[in-house]
Amino acid sequence: MKLNENYRSLSRSYLFSEVEKRVGAFREMHPNQELIRLGIGDVTLPLAAPIVAALHDAVEEMKEKQTFRGYAPEHGYPFLRAAVRSHLEGYGAVLQEDEIFISSGAKDDLAGILSLFGAGNTVLIQDPVYPVYADTNILAGNRIVWMRAEPENDFLPMPPKDGGADLIYLCSPNNPTGRAYSRAQLEQWVQYAAACDAVLIFDAAYEAFIGQHGIPHSIYEIPGAQTCAIEIASFSKTAGFTGLRCGYTVVPRGLCRCGQNLNAMWERRKAVSTNGVAYVIQRAAQAVYTPPGWKAVQDAVSYYKKNAAVIASALQSAGIPCCGGVNSPYIWMKCPNGMTSWQFFDHLLQTAGVVGTPGSGFGSAGEGCFRLTGFGDAEKTRQAAVRLVQAAAL
Ligand code: MLT
């Protein structure tokens, strides 16, 4: 038997599992201390009423013989593919329904998408990064070339002057830094990907948080992207689906490499690897794009962004450098007093009872930085901001 030896090359543990382990140990030692959790980017507001109503209606349909549904189409129900298509068209990204594949979430497809490519590819990935891009490429046996995201490039690395790539990962608005690429910057990336025949994998999980003009929501707003980019998106952060699980991936029909059509390959991959996402969940996702659904999810996004603004303003008034929050739920801060990321994690947990995410867990360029999320409760976030500044001064 042969095992995938690349598992040996992964870091000791997955970032969020390590955070949970340390929080668990702290809880055992201090069972009565109330913790404020601004670590993993998990939503805390309940599902919006129009989404819950759609779920209920769909469950009712499943009760009746005439409306009961069995296996879902593996590419997604036409009603949801159509709803996603028209959502993207609203941003000026014109696609066909058969280019949109409904998924059980962005993370699942970020892992699955690599089945389209062979081993040994050269992959450009930002550092710091959502750890899933790096780990899935290590497991696939690819060669990662890191692009540092740092204050000098405004945390938005641009295409390298020399050297090509086979795959390029971009996440905009970015996890973890909270920064977002402008249209002009994404144009440069699309031109670069096309010039080196690379495929750009664009993670749009946080598109609903974009608050500024001139920041594309979809890579297909950029001319030329339909022949060089795949987009992966999710209802998790947009509409609170972290527990329900639903997303979508766009693989345009014009995307061909090495004589093969990637849309046809992905369609085949879906056919052999999934029986689709549950009907009731897809009806709930469809409700996100109705006028009351969209209004409700926008309200939730504003709530989270206000939390991010509270954290950012506390840090700024304490003179602690930070970015993010404007087009993103994440705040990326410099650890105070020269602390390493994990030192600050422990310090903040011990002295303030606040949980964040150590920047070094997102890559070596994140060392000395720390990520906080706006996904918490508003009142608790206010308390956390005060405690954060106090802890930074200790
Ligand atoms: C994060 O905190 O980076 C994300 O919530 C993790 C995820 O989406 O899997």
Residues whose N, C-alpha, C, O or C-beta is under 5 A from the ligand:
A	BS01	MLT	G39 I40 G41 D42 N175
